[in-house]
Amino acid sequence: MLKTRSPIGSSITIGSRTIWLLATLLITILSAGCASVGDQRVEVLYQRSVHASGGSGDLYIVEEAPPPTGGTSTIQWVIGEIRNKDGEKLGNTVTDTAPMDILMTAYTQEFKSAGYNTVQLNTMPPGTAKGMVLKSATVKVDEVKSPTNLEVKTKVTVSVEPWRDGRALTKTEYEADYTESAVTGRDALASKALLQAIQTIMKRSVPDIVKTIEQK
């Protein structure tokens, strides 16, 4: 009796253990697949949209704290997170261009459109007749993904300091939020939403800066 039951008992034990191991492996694979989808690169190709007027002459533009360069290596800036509907982090939103440089590019185009000859320098020259210091710039791009939908929330904040006749004027901050969702075309949605937020910042700030600089 013992010899007859022993192979059967062993067979049952091995089969149960095998099923348990396979189930554990499957859960691990599925969990790993859900936990990370990789980073999403966000790119902004800015083109002027404000078309302000009233500027003239040279306008010196300075970044107060220029971002580091990568030298021979590539630097990426993390500007947000990608999460699923349950709040689990799947990855980051990243950009190859520093937020300060993204905003500086937009301002340069808008000020040229407003009538200025823009000159970008590392420091403001003494006795500058017209200038602007970009004191700070922050960019936030967060994504919430589901199998059927993507929601992107963006927030852009800048602090600027106009200059006139060799002295700094009142520093002003501007902020813009933009949210968009889509079922299709999701790969470009984050870049599109960020562009919309930057355009809003430009529309709110550029006319004010020009007016402040040109006011006598």
Secondary structure, DSSP 4 states (H G I P E B T S, - for coil): -HHHHHHHHHHHHHHHHHHHHHHHHHHHHHHHHHH----EE---------------SEEEEEESSPPPP-TTS---EEEEEEEETT--EEEEEEESS-HHHHHHHHHHHHHHHTT-EEEEESSPPTT-SEEEEEEEEEEEEEEEE-SS-EEEEEEEEEEEEEEETTEE---EEEEEEEEEEESS-GGGHHHHHHHHHHHHHHHHHHHHHHHHHH--
